[in-house]
Every structure is written in C-alpha cells, then in structure tokens.
Amino acid sequence: MNRRDFIKNTLAGTAGLAVLGLPSLGTAASGPIKLTILHTNDMHSRIDPFPNDGRKNGGMGGMARRATLVKQIRAQEPNVLLLDAGDIWQGTPYFNFFGGELEYKLMTQMGYDAATLGNHDFDNGLEGLQKQLPHAGFPFLIANYDFSDTILKGRFNPYKVFVKEGVRVGVFGLGIQLAGLVADNNFKGTKYLDPVATAQNMVKTLKEQENVDLVICLSHLGYSYEYDKISDRKLAQQVSGIDLIIGGHTHTFLDEPEKITHADGHVTLVNQVGWSGINLGRIDFTFNRKTKSKTATTASVLPLNDRVINS
C-alpha cells in the first residue's frame, strides 16, 4: 500500500469510529484528563482477610483482594496512582516472622507508586527498616524526618513528581513525631522537623520549581485530636496549596473526604479509610487538557470483601 492509500484508509477508519458513536482521535485528544487516586493506610501486616468468625470486620480485607480490585480499576482507567500513608508493618505474625519483607514484596507486585513512613515502620529499628528497603519496588517519601546522622542517610526523598498525560502530580510525605511512640533506640539520630513549616516549603517547591498541577500529601500525622496536636485537619487549615491529604495513624473511617477551606479560599480534601486494608480509597480528578484546571469529580470507599473476587 502506498502512502496516499494508507492515509486515505486511516482517515476513513477514523470517520467510521465517529459514525459508531465512539470518540474520534481528535475528540479524545481535546477532552478532559482523568486521574484516579487509590490509597490505603495503616495496613498493619494484614496479609489475609480477617477470620470470618463473627468478629467485627470478619471476612474483610486481604492483600489478594486488594490486588484484584486495583487490577480491575487499572484496566478501566488510563491514569492511576496507588499510594499508602504509612504503618505498613506490625499487627500479625507475618511481621514477627518475616520482618516486613512479605508486605513490601506484595505491595511491589501490586504496583504501589509511593508510600510514607508511619511510627510502626520503625518497630524493628533503623536496621530493620534498612534491611527490608531493597524489597520495596516503590519509593518512601518523607519530608520531615532528617536521617542525615543515621544509617538511612540518603535513602529517602521528600517528594516525587508523577506525570500522567501531561498532568504533573507532586506527592510528598509527612510523619508523626516519633518520640513517645517509638523506642528511642529504634529511631536514634532521626531529627523530627516541624510538619507545618515543612509542608509550606513542599508546596512552594512543588508549585514554583516543579510546576505541578496537583499537590498530594501522604500524612501519618493523624486525622484529628481533641488536644493541641498537629493533625491532618489542622495542617489543611494552616497550609494553603495542598489539594489532597491522604492520612493515617488514627485509623479513621471516613465515608467521603472532608473539605477544609483555608483562609485564602484554597480547598483541601482530607481522607482516610480505616485500617488493616479493610477498604481501598478512591478519588477521581478531572483536568482541563489545556489549562490543567482541576475538579474532584468522585470519591468512594471500596470495601474489600467477597464481592471483589466474585465481580
């Protein structure tokens, strides 16, 4: 077939798509860009579902089910990020026997894009964390822990930028103060940096230097407290420019993200989906292809139960 006939046949095929009611190549290229954020928190080494023996959450969870659901969503959506907000370890014999190796390997197979560190991720000390990091095929992002004087110097980045169809997504991590939660020897030499000031610097860096269109914070600060302690809600009130805070630590079950409006009018979504991998969180954003202006279009909590495998 010569070049002229090839172009003629290609144009005819594209026209046929329009006749059938399917979007033409030109229409698809000018339509909005959809981004799907999937997230977990506080998995606590829950590899298997909870025993279905009448207990609360019986039969729920399990990493095989999560992998199945994530695979289904990726088959349906073109742009997906899978993120975790910390406390991957501690809670079942899997951690006691394997020290976190299995959790990291399964998350790698599942295709996690990034995670942050929770306090229980230090339960085997800096040495235990160092030992298991080679099994994690995804980055841990943490901006307010300074490991410069420890064996983990240079092992973590504060943020990462992901690009999906031209949309630039900046993700950074924040951890809770370890003193009082973790044995001193397990994080010895790690410096805790103020999360509010750190978050302000991250937003400035991501927007002014990295030119991101969406800012996501993976936070293990906790959703909310009755006393004076920094939390995800307070962070959203005090730091403008974060579009989504994916939280952990407090094992909070939210039916939908909370919208918190900063004094300057910026709206931050705060979400958390419980613990032990019972649920998978999902938030969809749409972006104008030209201006990259964004809208959060849908949000849902996806329970991991028998229907995931049978669907």
Residue pairs with C-beta under 8 A, 6 or more apart in sequence:
1 9
14 24
14 25
15 24
17 23
17 24
17 25
18 24
18 27
23 31
29 289
30 289
31 289
32 286
32 287
32 288
32 289
33 79
33 164
33 165
33 166
33 167
33 286
33 287
33 288
33 289
34 77
34 78
34 79
34 284
34 285
34 286
34 287
34 297
35 79
35 80
35 81
35 164
35 167
35 169
35 214
35 284
35 285
35 286
35 287
36 73
36 77
36 79
36 80
36 81
36 282
36 283
36 284
37 80
37 81
37 83
37 216
37 244
37 246
37 281
37 282
37 283
37 284
37 285
38 70
38 73
38 80
38 81
38 82
38 83
38 280
38 281
38 282
39 82
39 83
39 84
39 85
39 246
39 271
39 273
39 280
39 281
39 282
39 283
40 66
40 83
40 84
40 85
40 273
40 277
40 279
40 280
40 281
41 84
41 85
41 86
41 87
41 220
41 246
41 247
41 248
41 249
41 272
41 273
41 274
41 275
42 85
42 86
42 87
42 118
42 248
42 249
42 251
42 274
42 275
42 276
43 84
43 87
43 88
43 103
43 275
43 276
43 277
44 87
44 88
44 89
44 90
44 91
44 92
44 120
44 275
44 276
45 88
45 89
45 90
45 91
45 92
45 94
45 95
45 100
45 103
46 61
46 62
46 63
46 91
46 92
46 276
46 277
47 62
47 63
47 92
47 94
47 102
47 103
47 106
48 61
48 62
48 63
48 92
49 59
49 60
49 61
49 62
49 65
49 304
50 57
50 58
50 59
50 60
50 61
50 276
50 278
51 58
51 59
52 58
52 59
57 276
57 278
59 305
59 306
60 278
60 303
60 304
60 305
61 276
61 277
61 278
61 304
62 277
62 304
63 106
63 110
63 277
64 309
65 304
65 305
65 308
65 309
66 110
66 277
66 280
66 304
67 106
67 109
67 110
68 308
68 309
69 280
69 302
69 304
69 308
70 80
70 82
70 110
70 111
70 280
72 311
73 80
73 282
74 80
74 111
78 165
79 164
79 165
79 167
81 113
81 114
81 162
81 164
81 169
81 171
82 110
82 111
82 112
82 113
83 112
83 113
83 114
83 115
83 171
83 216
83 218
83 246
84 107
84 112
84 114
84 115
84 116
84 218
85 115
85 116
85 118
85 218
85 219
85 220
85 246
85 247
85 248
85 249
85 272
86 115
86 116
86 117
86 118
86 119
86 121
86 173
86 175
86 218
86 220
86 248
86 249
87 118
87 119
87 120
87 121
87 220
87 248
87 249
87 275
88 100
88 103
88 104
88 107
88 115
88 118
88 120
88 121
89 95
89 100
89 103
89 120
89 121
89 123
89 124
90 120
90 123
91 120
91 276
94 102
94 103
95 103
95 123
99 124
99 128
99 131
99 132
100 121
100 124
100 128
100 129
100 132
100 135
101 132
101 135
104 132
104 133
104 135
104 136
105 135
107 115
107 136
107 138
108 135
108 136
108 137
108 138
112 138
113 138
113 162
113 171
114 138
114 139
114 140
114 141
114 160
114 171
114 173
114 218
115 136
115 138
115 139
115 140
115 141
115 173
115 218
116 140
116 141
116 142
116 173
116 174
116 175
116 218
116 219
116 220
116 248
117 140
117 142
117 145
117 156
117 173
117 175
117 220
118 175
118 176
118 220
118 248
118 249
119 175
119 176
119 178
119 181
119 182
119 220
119 249
121 129
122 129
122 178
122 182
122 186
122 187
123 182
123 186
124 131
124 186
125 185
125 186
125 187
126 150
126 151
126 152
126 186
126 187
126 188
126 189
126 190
127 151
129 152
130 151
130 152
130 155
133 140
133 155
139 156
139 157
139 160
140 155
140 156
140 173
141 156
141 157
141 158
141 159
141 160
141 171
141 172
141 173
141 218
142 156
142 158
142 173
142 174
142 175
143 158
143 159
143 172
143 173
143 174
143 193
143 198
143 199
143 201
143 202
144 174
144 175
144 192
144 193
144 194
144 195
144 198
145 156
145 175
145 178
145 190
145 191
145 192
145 193
146 190
146 191
146 192
146 193
147 153
147 154
147 155
147 156
147 189
147 190
148 191
149 189
149 191
150 188
150 189
150 190
152 190
158 172
158 173
158 198
158 202
159 170
159 171
159 172
159 173
159 202
159 205
159 206
159 210
160 170
160 171
160 172
161 168
161 169
161 170
161 171
161 206
161 210
161 212
162 168
162 169
162 171
163 169
166 289
166 292
167 213
167 214
167 287
167 292
168 210
168 211
168 212
168 213
168 214
169 212
169 213
169 214
169 216
170 202
170 206
170 207
170 210
170 212
170 214
170 215
170 216
171 216
171 217
171 218
172 199
172 202
172 206
172 215
172 216
172 217
172 218
173 217
173 218
173 219
173 220
174 195
174 198
174 199
174 217
174 218
174 219
174 220
174 221
174 235
175 192
175 195
175 220
175 221
176 220
176 221
176 222
176 249
177 192
178 187
178 190
178 192
179 192
195 219
195 221
195 230
195 235
196 230
196 235
196 238
196 239
199 217
199 235
199 239
199 242
200 239
202 215
202 217
203 215
203 239
203 240
203 241
203 242
204 241
206 212
206 215
207 215
207 241
213 287
213 292
213 294
214 243
214 244
214 285
214 287
214 294
215 241
215 242
215 243
215 244
216 242
216 243
216 244
216 245
216 246
217 235
217 242
217 244
217 245
217 246
218 246
219 232
219 235
219 245
219 246
219 247
219 248
220 247
220 248
220 249
221 230
221 231
221 232
221 235
221 247
221 249
222 229
222 231
222 232
222 247
222 248
222 249
222 250
223 231
223 232
223 233
223 247
223 249
223 250
223 252
223 254
223 270
223 272
224 231
224 232
224 233
224 234
224 250
224 252
225 231
231 250
232 245
232 247
232 270
232 272
233 258
233 260
233 270
235 242
235 245
236 242
236 245
236 260
236 262
236 268
236 270
237 260
237 262
239 262
240 262
240 263
240 264
240 266
241 266
242 268
243 268
243 269
243 294
244 257
244 268
244 269
244 270
244 271
244 283
244 296
245 268
245 269
245 270
245 271
246 271
246 272
246 281
247 270
247 271
247 272
248 272
250 272
251 272
251 274
251 275
252 272
252 274
253 272
253 273
253 274
253 279
253 301
254 270
254 271
254 272
254 273
254 301
255 301
256 271
256 299
256 300
256 301
257 269
257 270
257 271
257 283
257 296
257 299
258 269
258 270
258 271
259 267
259 268
259 269
260 267
260 268
260 269
260 270
261 267
261 268
262 268
269 283
269 296
269 299
271 281
271 283
271 299
272 281
273 279
273 280
273 281
273 301
277 304
278 303
278 304
279 301
279 302
279 303
279 304
280 301
280 302
280 304
281 299
281 300
281 301
281 302
282 298
282 299
282 300
282 301
282 302
283 296
283 298
283 299
284 296
284 297
284 298
284 299
285 294
285 295
285 296
285 297
286 294
286 295
286 297
287 293
287 294
288 294
